[in-house]
Amino acid sequence: MYVLFNLIILILFCYNTYSQSLNGEWKGRCEHSIFMLNPVEIILEIEVNNDSIISGVIHSYYKKDKFDHTKISGIINWRDSILKIIDVSEISHNINNKLYESCLGTMNLKLSKIGNSYHLFGKWKDNDRGFIHCPTLKTWFEKTILDSYFQSLKVSNS
């Protein structure tokens, strides 16, 4: 009975550690489109609460020191390893709105582990269902597992 109890505790600890390691900064990119301003770098900052609720910010950086910061929320479906992340609202930007329209969308991303990195790969789709809207784009993010492990040690020792 004691062995079974320890096994259950170990499984719960490992499951919780996996979700905690998703927290933090993910570096990513997206497919380019001729119809919109294309970021050269995307930083996804997420925090996982209650094991499946996502909150955070996505930072998109463009050429000529342009940027866009957007508040996000979402959920994790652990059974399928799918993260659904929704652009909630724009926080700040320095992009000319007369030339480029801001598009809020939804990302459906598949979580996988390759080597010592976690990967999110999927598509971003515009939430606007009008006739003219931003195109659907492939999107991907990566986070090194080793970095997240040491980051959690740094936080717990503070």
ChimeraX attribute file (.defattr): number of C-alpha atoms within 10 A of each C-alpha:
attribute: neighborCount
match mode: 1-to-1
recipient: residues
	/A:1	6
	/A:2	6
	/A:3	8
	/A:4	9
	/A:5	9
	/A:6	11
	/A:7	12
	/A:8	10
	/A:9	12
	/A:10	12
	/A:11	11
	/A:12	11
	/A:13	11
	/A:14	11
	/A:15	12
	/A:16	13
	/A:17	13
	/A:18	12
	/A:19	17
	/A:20	17
	/A:21	20
	/A:22	20
	/A:23	20
	/A:24	18
	/A:25	20
	/A:26	20
	/A:27	16
	/A:28	20
	/A:29	17
	/A:30	19
	/A:31	13
	/A:32	15
	/A:33	12
	/A:34	7
	/A:35	10
	/A:36	14
	/A:37	16
	/A:38	16
	/A:39	19
	/A:40	13
	/A:41	15
	/A:42	22
	/A:43	19
	/A:44	21
	/A:45	19
	/A:46	21
	/A:47	19
	/A:48	20
	/A:49	13
	/A:50	8
	/A:51	16
	/A:52	14
	/A:53	17
	/A:54	22
	/A:55	18
	/A:56	20
	/A:57	21
	/A:58	20
	/A:59	19
	/A:60	20
	/A:61	18
	/A:62	15
	/A:63	11
	/A:64	6
	/A:65	8
	/A:66	14
	/A:67	17
	/A:68	18
	/A:69	19
	/A:70	19
	/A:71	18
	/A:72	22
	/A:73	19
	/A:74	20
	/A:75	17
	/A:76	21
	/A:77	14
	/A:78	12
	/A:79	6
	/A:80	9
	/A:81	13
	/A:82	19
	/A:83	22
	/A:84	19
	/A:85	22
	/A:86	23
	/A:87	21
	/A:88	17
	/A:89	15
	/A:90	16
	/A:91	12
	/A:92	12
	/A:93	16
	/A:94	10
	/A:95	16
	/A:96	10
	/A:97	9
	/A:98	6
	/A:99	9
	/A:100	11
	/A:101	13
	/A:102	15
	/A:103	16
	/A:104	19
	/A:105	19
	/A:106	19
	/A:107	23
	/A:108	20
	/A:109	22
	/A:110	18
	/A:111	20
	/A:112	14
	/A:113	13
	/A:114	10
	/A:115	8
	/A:116	11
	/A:117	14
	/A:118	17
	/A:119	19
	/A:120	21
	/A:121	20
	/A:122	19
	/A:123	18
	/A:124	25
	/A:125	20
	/A:126	18
	/A:127	14
	/A:128	12
	/A:129	8
	/A:130	8
	/A:131	6
	/A:132	7
	/A:133	14
	/A:134	21
	/A:135	15
	/A:136	15
	/A:137	16
	/A:138	17
	/A:139	20
	/A:140	21
	/A:141	20
	/A:142	21
	/A:143	22
	/A:144	19
	/A:145	18
	/A:146	11
	/A:147	15
	/A:148	18
	/A:149	13
	/A:150	11
	/A:151	14
	/A:152	15
	/A:153	11
	/A:154	10
	/A:155	8
	/A:156	8
	/A:157	7
	/A:158	5
